[in-house]
Amino acid sequence: MLRRVPVEAWPGIALVASAAVAMILVNSPAAPWHQGLLKQDLVVGFGEAAIAMPLSSWIKNALMAVFFFFAGLELKKELMEGALASRAAALLPVAAALGGIVLPALLYLAFAGTGEFGQGWAIPAATDIAFALGVLALLGPRVPMALKAFLLAVAVIDDLAAILIVATVYTSGLDLVALGWAAAFFAVLVAMNLLGVRKIGVFVLASIPLWIAMQTSGINPTIAGVLAAATIPLRDRHGGSPLHRAEDAMRPYVLFGVMPVFALANAGAELTGGIGETLGHPVGLGIAVGLALGKPLGILAMTLLVARLMGAPLPGRPVHVLGLGFMAGIGFTMSLFIGALAFPDPAMAAPVRMGVYAGSVIAAIAGLVILARTLPARAAPVPAEDDPTRPFIADGPETRKPVVH
């Protein structure tokens, strides 16, 4: 199973390595240097137009906006021509994602309570797409395309939910004037799409004022990345795809640059009280249980329920759906990001991060074991007309439809 590491698994390996380095730095004599570097102010611009923030804030607000731009491109592609392009194809993934959001949140609240720690309920609701697909890739060709497409669809919907949560829940002190400017800059991007502009560089430059307006509006500025991605054209006049080209060009920089840098800055947990004590904190325990137990059970329950009620086909056997549910419990980058927003107090960093680590690792191992034991040694090809899972195949005929923008 693991004799040869697939290409798709390397982003997850890079994230694990970055997290390990962060843990070593935070718990070593280099910790003061590491923390001092992250707290170093960085000024971009000049005069009244200058923006000054600590390096850690630039990573969380600006670098992650690039990640959300990339995630927005994936989301738009799936909505317009992929696994979510038709109602039939989207039915089960939407239901599964909903179960994988609600049950982890409820389990978190059961352990952490609704008081001072209640604002962290969304942390175990997130899925790290790159990490989850990377772990699944370790099983190689044994995984049918229908299962891969189903996991991708669930993870994309999870990301959309996380984006909405960040934009609405973790927002305070709205500046309506700045929001007005943000709306105006977004309107410019939409107009560029409608007028036939197809140069990605022009869209990127026009997105910078949108990010600045969002930065001062009170809404997390990473949302600017998603808004900008929504305006990137899917097709040009020659039948090419600016969106696909942008996604392909950004992929190595995001997976091997942006995400590992974020992990280096945010994945280190100071273990002064010991791993057991840190993980036993109500927040750490709630996150771990939410990811490792809430995600798979919520996804399995909602998938089976909707499949039975609506007569929708499953992407595989119920045990395969359970295995994918565990894979979706790999929260990592997205959970760490939401955790940093929910608990800005440095004292809460350790339980948040240890909870994310424990839940994600348990989920990854459980998902791998379940799928390795239940999938056939080789995925057998199935004739399209006889394939009961065809609606979940990302580029299948039932999910394709003509699009203009």
N, C-alpha and C positions, 0 to 999 in steps of 0.2 A: 504493500500500500504506500509506503513512504520511501521506496528505493530511489525514486527520482522526484525531485521537487518541481511541481508544475510552475510555469511562469506566473499563473494567477495567484500563487501562494506567496510570492516574494513581498508584495506590499504588507501582508500581515506579519511576515518575518521581520521586515524593517521596523514596523511599529513595536513589536515585542522587544527588539534590540534597543530601540530608542527609550522605551519604558524602563528597561533594565538599567540603561546608563543613567537615566534620571533618578532611579531609586538609589543607585550607587552614589551619585553626586550628593543627593540630599542627606544621605546617612554616612558621609565621609568628611574628612577635614576640609574638603573642597566646598562644603555646603555654603559657607559665608560668601565665597566668590560667586557661586552659582546664583544665590539669592540676590547678591548685590548687582549682578549683571542684569537680572530680570527687573530689578527696581530702578535701573538707570534710565533717566529721562531721555527721550529721543524727540527732537523737534523737527517737524517737516513743514516747510513753507517759510514765509517771512512776514514780519510786521503783524498786523491784526489778522492776517490770513493764516498764520502759523498754528499748527496743532501740536501740542506737547503732551505726551503720555509716556508712562514707563514702558520699557520694552515688552513686558508681559502683556500690557494692554494692547500694544500694537499687534502682537501675535494673536491675541484673542479677538480683536475687533477688525483688524485689517487683513491679516494673513488668513484668518478663517472666513473672511468674506470671499476670498478667492476659492476656498474649499466649497462654500455654499454656491458660488457661481457654477462650479463644476457639477455639484449635486443638482443644481437647477437645470443644467443641460441634460443630465441623465433623466431627470423627472419629465422634462418636456418631450424628450425622445420617446419615453415609454408611454406617455399619454397620447401622443400623436400617431405613433406607428408601431408601438411595441406591445408589451404584455398587458397594458391598461388601455389599449386603443378602442376596445369595444366593451359594451356593457356585460356581455357574457364572459369575456376574458377577465374583467375586473371584479366580478362578483365575489368569488372566493378569496382572492388576495385582500380585498378591502375588508371583508368580514374577518379574515384571519388577523390582519393588522389591528383591527379594532379590539379583538380579544387580546392581542399581544400588547395593547396599550392600557386597557382598563384593568385587567387582572394584576399585572405588575404594580400598577399605581395603588390598587386596593391593598395588596400584600405589603407594600412599603408603608402605607398608613397604619396598617395593623401592627407593625413593629415600631415605627417611629412616632406614631401618634399624629394628631392634627394641630398640635401646639407649635412650639418654637421650631420644630424640625419638619413640620408639615409641608413647607414650600419645596421640599425635595422630591415630591411625588412623581415628577416627570422624569427623574434621572433613570430609573430602570425601564422606562417606556421606549427608549431609543435603541436603534440597531446600527452598528458600524458596517456599512455595506461592503467596503473593501475587505475588512477583516473576515466577515462572515463568508463571503464568496471565496476568499483565499483559503480558509479552512476547508470549505466544501471541495475546493479544487484538489486537495490532497488525495481525494478518492478517485481522481482521474476520470477515465471514460466510463466508469461504472455508474456514474450519476446520469440519469436520463435528462434530456434537454427540458422536459416538462417540469422536473423538480428544480432545476437551476432557474428557469424562468419564474417559477412560483416564488422561490426565495428572493429573487431580485425584485419582483413586484411587491412583496410584503415589505422588504427593506426600503424600497422607494416610497411607499405610502407612509412607513414609519418616519422617514426623513421629512416628508411633507407635514406630518403631524408635529414633529419636533420644531419645524420652522414656524408653524402657526403658534405653538406654545411659546417659543422664544419671543415672537412678535407681540403676543398678548399678555402672557402671564408674567414674564420677567421684564416688565417695562414700567417705568415710573417717571413722573415729572415731565409730561409731554409738552413740547414746545410747538404750538400750532403754526407759528410762522415758519419754523424749520420744516415742519411736515408739509406745509404748502409748497415750499421750494422743492422738497423731495418729489411731491406729486408732479410739479412742473417738469422737473428733469426726467422723471419716468415717462411723462407724456412725450417728451422729445425723442426718447428711445423708441417708443411705440410708433411715432410718426416716421422715424428713420426706416423702420421695418416696412411700413405701409408704402413709403415712397420708393422702395426698391434698393435701399442701401444694403450691400452685402459684404462689405469689408469688416472683418471682425475687429481689427485694430481701431476703427472709428467707433464702434460700439463700446470698446473698452475705455477709450479716452472719454467718451460721453458719460460713462458710468461713474467716473471719479467724482464729479460734482454731486451725483446722487448719493454716493457713499458719505461725502462730507456733510450733506444735509441730514442724512439719517444719523450720523454721528452726534449731531447737536440737537436732534429732535427728541431724544429720550427713548426711542426704539432702538434695540440692538442693531448696530450698523451692518452686521452680517446679512441682514435681510435684503440689503441693497444688492448683494450678489445674486440672490434668487430672482429679484425683480428684473435685474439686467439680463439674466439668462433667459427669462420668459420672452424677451424681445428679440433674441437671436433667431434669424430666419432658418427655417428647416430646409428650404429649397431655394436655389437661384434659377435664373432664366435658362441655364444650360442643363438643368436637371441635377446639378451637384448639390451638396448639402453643407452650407457654412456651419451649421450646428454640429454635424458629425466631425468636420475638420477641426473645429475648436475643441471639441471633447477629446479627440485623439491627440491633438497637440498638447493639451493641458495634462493629460492623464499621468505621464511619468513625473511631471513637476509636482503635481498634487499628491500622488501616492508615495513618492520617494523624497519629496521636499517639504511641502506644507504640513502634511500629517505627522511625519516624524519630528519636525521642529516643534509642532504643538505638543507632542508627547514629551519631548525633552523639557519643555517649559512647564507642563502641567501634570505629568504622570508620576513625579516623585512624591513619596509619602514618608514623612519623618516618623520612624518607628520607636520613639522614645519610650512609649508605654508597652511595647511588645505587640506582635501581630495579633495575638488572641484578644487582647484588650481593645485594640483599635477596631478589629473586625466585629467585636461584641458590642460596639456602640450601636444604639438604636438606628442611626442613619446607615452605618455600614452594613448592619444585618438586614435592614429593610431593602437596601439596594441589591445585596447579594441574593436574597431570597426572591426578590422581584425578577431579576434577570434569569437566575438559574431554574426557577420553578414557575413563576408567573408567566413568563414568555411562552415556554413550550405548552403549558396546560391551557393558557388562554387561546393560543393559536389553534391547537388541536380541537378544543371544544367548539369554538366558533366555526371552524372549517367543517367539522362533521355536522353541526347543527344546520348550517345554511345549505350544505350539500344535500341533506335529507329533506329540508323544507322546500328547496327550490329545484331539486332534481339536477343540480349541477354536478359534473364529473369531478372526482378528486384527481390531483396531479400524480397520485401514486397510492400505495397502500396506507392505511391510517398510521402504521408504525413509521412510515417514511415522512409523513406530515409531522409526527412527533419529533423525529430527528431534525427536520428543518426548523421546527420550533425552537429546539435547543440552539441551533446555529443562529437564529435571530436573537437569541439571548446574549450574543456577543455585543455588548454595548460600547465598550472602550471609548473611542474618540468622541462620539456623540454624547455618551453618558458623562464623560469627563467635562465636556464643554458645558452641558446643561448644569452639571454639578458646580462648576465655577460661577455660573450665573446665580444659581439658587443659594449658594453659601459663599459669599465673598470673604467671610471671616477666615483668615489663614488657619485658625485653630480647628476649623472643620475640614481642612484639606485632607488630612490623613484618613478619617473614617470614610469620606466620600470615595477617595481613590482606592482604598483597600476593598471597599464594598464592590466597586466596579471591577477591580482585578479578580476578586474571588468569584463573583457571579459570572463574569465573562469566561474565565478559565474552566470553571465547572461546566458551563453550557457548551463550550467548544469540545471538551473531552467527551461529554455525554452524547452530543450530536454525532461526533465521529464514530464512537463505539456503536451506537444504534444503527447508523447507516452502513457502517462497514460489515456488520453482522447480518443485515437484512437485505441489502442490495445484491443482485446477482453478480457473479464474478466479472461479467461483461454485459454492458447494456445492449440488449437485443434490439435490432431495428424493427419498428412496427409500421406496417403500411398505413399511410395517412388516413385512408378511409375507414380503417378499423381501430384507429388510435383513440381511446376514450378520453385522453387528456389533451387532445389537439388544441382546445381553446387556450391552453397555457403556454403553448410554444411561441416564444417571443416574436418570431418573424413569420409565423404561419399565415396561411391565406385568410383565416378568419379574423386576424388581428390587424391586417393591412388595410388601409383605406387611403384614397387620394387626399393629399394635403397641398396647400398652397404656401402657407407661411410656417 
